[in-house]
């Protein structure tokens, strides 16, 4: 069970964005008391499908993290990465910029289709290129890269699951009473496709996992080499 010793806080939507349901944020460090803040409309009609959908998404995030402590600890660990004196832009800035610009956007928001290749392929190439650029710099150590990649992997999986839960719950709750089970299943599948396909979650997770695997192998080899050097 995740240590929510500071409780779970529900707050009205962010200023300037009325009616928005925002992601929750872990507050604290792994060794200190933890809390969650969930932003969203606190009052709305139960017949408002959009708001029910938003809250289904955010509440799923909450319970998914309660059941998966690793998902709770990772973002806090990444948040605790310290700045180097020669790190002009800052490590967190570089990480957050990459996340917001490439991982949590729909494919048409990341890149435009090229004449020679489909949009999805072009977006995946762009993500790989930018990730390589981020990790080839001296901003992050090998251990920090692994921590960041693990966090991205968990967050992408969590986001994919939240969109899945949101789509299923909302479609079932607001389906006409006379709708057959077969038709409902078709409607749910269509809704899932519309919700998940633009984000390319599966493709992004595969990219992150491949880079993570290579980085872990590299880190272990370097560690084994250092131990061998120390013994000699």
Helices and strands as residue ranges (DSSP letters): E 8-11, E 22-27, E 35-39, H 49-67, H 69-79, H 91-98, I 99-103, H 107-110, H 119-136, H 142-173, H 181-196, G 197-199, H 201-231
